[in-house]
């Protein structure tokens, strides 16, 4: 691995469940690179027709240093990295949809320090 992923680790993991069935679908992982002082979100999309939207932000309202990712393929999907040196908290969210229906995640924003 090269770049910021070379020294990155998962600093927090949150289960993404289906609101209707309660079934565990996948995980939202918050990644951190000490060398680059950046954070980002990683989600593994298990649905061939699924769309993953992942967000990482330093500001709760998304007004400062927003990293957004949107993908329509299976496998790992990432938000853009946000620069968060020191002990900054980041706010993360993810939503997985299939056929325009929310399968997991949603509008819930999670604070990670």
C-alpha positions, 0 to 999 in steps of 0.5 A, a space after each residue: 500500500 502507498 500514500 495515506 492508506 499505508 499506515 491507516 487503521 480502523 479507529 471505529 466500526 459501526 454496524 449498518 442494519 436494515 431498519 425494517 428487519 434489524 438484519 446486519 447488512 455491513 459496517 461503517 468503518 472510520 479510517 485514520 492515517 497518522 502520517 497524513 493526519 486524515 480520516 475517511 469512511 469505508 463501507 463494503 457494499 454487498 449489493 450489485 445494484 446498491 448505491 453507497 453514499 459515505 460522508 466524513 466531515 469535521 463540522 457537524 453541518 458539513 460546512 467544513 472540510 467535507 469528504 463525500 463518496 458516492 458509488 454504484 458498485 459492490 466491494 469497498 467504497 470510500 469517502 474522500 479524506 478530510 484533514 483532521 490533525 490532533 484530537 479533532 473529532 469527525 462526523 461520519 455517515 453512510 447510506 446504502 440504497 438499492 432500487 432507490 430504497 434505503 437498505 441500511 444507514 441513513 441520516 444518522 450522523 455519528 461523532 467519532 473522537 
